[in-house]
Amino acid sequence: MAKKVFITGANKGIGKQVAYQMGKNGWTVLIGARDESRGLAAVDELKAEGIDAVYVNIDLQHPETISSAVSVIKSQHSDLAMLINNAAIPGDMRKPGYEFTLDELREVMETNVFGTFDLTQQLLPVLEKNNGRILNVSIPIGMSDFFNPFAYKMSKAALNTITQSLAQNFSQAAKPIEIFAIMPGGTTTDLNGNMTGDFMKTAPEAGKLIADIIFDGQNHNSEIINFNGKVADYNNGLF
Ligand SMILES: NC(=O)c1ccc[n+]([C@@H]2O[C@H](COP(=O)([O-])OP(=O)(O)OC[C@H]3O[C@@H](n4cnc5c(N)ncnc54)[C@H](OP(=O)(O)O)[C@@H]3O)[C@@H](O)[C@H]2O)c1
């Protein structure tokens, strides 16, 4: 199997660290970024570490860039073996849900759900041909007094559903594709204003945690895996 992965939002934060970990494991890393200079800077940084890194422009808010990224992959990287849907925005994490405008919700959903789904769907033929894997980087969506960012949680609930539902579709149709999610837990990045604290990990720690699961040799189809390695159960015994 070719070792080639496309990671969205890989110019910084957790995505860049997953790229680093996979690159050090001999993978070619396609660095998805919406801004060319930020994308190329990350590629240069990874190359300086001896990693085979390539910049691919993609802005999940702009469908035409999703299609052009897919064209580049189909023509130049048709041996792609893994897609990591990492790019995301949180929206306003403090504002109560009832104060969100539809436009604000749409922006978060467009990036974290619709753009991400569009990319995933368009890459399915390539991934299916290569017995590929899809990893969605996600968060827990259960109720919590400490963590209740409305738009972010709403979008990741949809992403978690996409993960489980497509996994069922793939296995029922005997498609040779695996889809799963990892929730790395609180990590100090731009997404949360670089929040620190005892319960927070660094981006390199999150990248290593994710890579360890990617490389554990297991089939994780349908699983939404927490940072402690446990598979989340969102069914609450209802089904
Ligand atoms: N940080 C945490 O505590 C935490 C915890 C659990 C899960 N996660 C998940 O981990 C993933 C990475 O987050 P992070 O913490 O590393 O955040 P980050 O440092 O803010 O990185 C987010 C990445 O997504 C990119 N991005 C944003 N909007 C985009 C768009 N429209 N098109 C393409 N790329 C776009 C950003 O690009 P720009 O540089 O151009 O903005 C950046 O590369 C996310 O899915 C997040 O939900 C994070």
Ligand as a Chemical Component Dictionary entry (heavy atoms), coordinates in Angstrom:
data_LIG
# 
_chem_comp.id                   LIG 
_chem_comp.type                 NON-POLYMER 
_chem_comp.pdbx_formal_charge   0 
_chem_comp.three_letter_code    LIG 
# 
loop_
_chem_comp_atom.comp_id 
_chem_comp_atom.atom_id 
_chem_comp_atom.alt_atom_id 
_chem_comp_atom.type_symbol 
_chem_comp_atom.charge 
_chem_comp_atom.model_Cartn_x 
_chem_comp_atom.model_Cartn_y 
_chem_comp_atom.model_Cartn_z 
_chem_comp_atom.pdbx_ordinal 
LIG N1  N1  N 0  -7.702  22.241 19.957 1  
LIG C1  C1  C 0  -8.492  21.408 20.606 2  
LIG O1  O1  O 0  -8.671  21.486 21.847 3  
LIG C2  C2  C 0  -9.204  20.317 19.870 4  
LIG C3  C3  C 0  -9.796  19.274 20.614 5  
LIG C4  C4  C 0  -10.463 18.261 19.948 6  
LIG C5  C5  C 0  -10.537 18.283 18.563 7  
LIG N2  N2  N 1  -9.944  19.307 17.886 8  
LIG C6  C6  C 0  -10.068 19.275 16.426 9  
LIG O2  O2  O 0  -8.779  19.231 15.873 10 
LIG C7  C7  C 0  -8.814  19.781 14.544 11 
LIG C8  C8  C 0  -7.687  20.772 14.368 12 
LIG O3  O3  O 0  -7.908  21.847 15.245 13 
LIG P1  P1  P 0  -6.731  22.697 15.897 14 
LIG O4  O4  O 0  -7.012  22.748 17.341 15 
LIG O5  O5  O -1 -5.421  22.209 15.415 16 
LIG O6  O6  O 0  -7.085  24.140 15.305 17 
LIG P2  P2  P 0  -6.225  25.234 14.520 18 
LIG O7  O7  O 0  -4.835  25.302 15.043 19 
LIG O8  O8  O 0  -7.075  26.443 14.535 20 
LIG O9  O9  O 0  -6.156  24.624 13.051 21 
LIG C9  C9  C 0  -7.295  24.592 12.252 22 
LIG C10 C10 C 0  -6.873  24.348 10.826 23 
LIG O10 O10 O 0  -8.049  24.348 10.004 24 
LIG C11 C11 C 0  -7.839  25.246 8.932  25 
LIG N3  N3  N 0  -9.089  25.777 8.412  26 
LIG C12 C12 C 0  -10.010 26.548 9.008  27 
LIG N4  N4  N 0  -10.990 26.878 8.164  28 
LIG C13 C13 C 0  -10.688 26.284 6.982  29 
LIG C14 C14 C 0  -11.302 26.254 5.712  30 
LIG N5  N5  N 0  -12.430 26.927 5.436  31 
LIG N6  N6  N 0  -10.715 25.540 4.724  32 
LIG C15 C15 C 0  -9.581  24.866 4.960  33 
LIG N7  N7  N 0  -8.919  24.888 6.131  34 
LIG C16 C16 C 0  -9.477  25.584 7.129  35 
LIG C17 C17 C 0  -6.959  26.340 9.507  36 
LIG O11 O11 O 0  -6.369  27.098 8.469  37 
LIG P3  P3  P 0  -5.879  28.633 8.691  38 
LIG O12 O12 O 0  -4.524  28.563 9.324  39 
LIG O13 O13 O 0  -5.861  29.178 7.312  40 
LIG O14 O14 O 0  -6.891  29.298 9.583  41 
LIG C18 C18 C 0  -5.978  25.475 10.281 42 
LIG O15 O15 O 0  -5.030  24.929 9.408  43 
LIG C19 C19 C 0  -10.216 20.380 14.396 44 
LIG O16 O16 O 0  -11.042 19.491 13.701 45 
LIG C20 C20 C 0  -10.692 20.519 15.821 46 
LIG O17 O17 O 0  -12.089 20.489 15.920 47 
LIG C21 C21 C 0  -9.274  20.315 18.490 48 
# 
loop_
_chem_comp_bond.comp_id 
_chem_comp_bond.atom_id_1 
_chem_comp_bond.atom_id_2 
_chem_comp_bond.value_order 
_chem_comp_bond.pdbx_ordinal 
LIG N1  C1  SING 1  
LIG C1  O1  DOUB 2  
LIG C1  C2  SING 3  
LIG C2  C3  SING 4  
LIG C2  C21 DOUB 5  
LIG C3  C4  DOUB 6  
LIG C4  C5  SING 7  
LIG C5  N2  DOUB 8  
LIG N2  C6  SING 9  
LIG N2  C21 SING 10 
LIG C6  O2  SING 11 
LIG C6  C20 SING 12 
LIG O2  C7  SING 13 
LIG C7  C8  SING 14 
LIG C7  C19 SING 15 
LIG C8  O3  SING 16 
LIG O3  P1  SING 17 
LIG P1  O4  DOUB 18 
LIG P1  O5  SING 19 
LIG P1  O6  SING 20 
LIG O6  P2  SING 21 
LIG P2  O7  DOUB 22 
LIG P2  O8  SING 23 
LIG P2  O9  SING 24 
LIG O9  C9  SING 25 
LIG C9  C10 SING 26 
LIG C10 O10 SING 27 
LIG C10 C18 SING 28 
LIG O10 C11 SING 29 
LIG C11 N3  SING 30 
LIG C11 C17 SING 31 
LIG N3  C12 SING 32 
LIG N3  C16 SING 33 
LIG C12 N4  DOUB 34 
LIG N4  C13 SING 35 
LIG C13 C14 SING 36 
LIG C13 C16 DOUB 37 
LIG C14 N5  SING 38 
LIG C14 N6  DOUB 39 
LIG N6  C15 SING 40 
LIG C15 N7  DOUB 41 
LIG N7  C16 SING 42 
LIG C17 O11 SING 43 
LIG C17 C18 SING 44 
LIG O11 P3  SING 45 
LIG P3  O12 DOUB 46 
LIG P3  O13 SING 47 
LIG P3  O14 SING 48 
LIG C18 O15 SING 49 
LIG C19 O16 SING 50 
LIG C19 C20 SING 51 
LIG C20 O17 SING 52 
# 
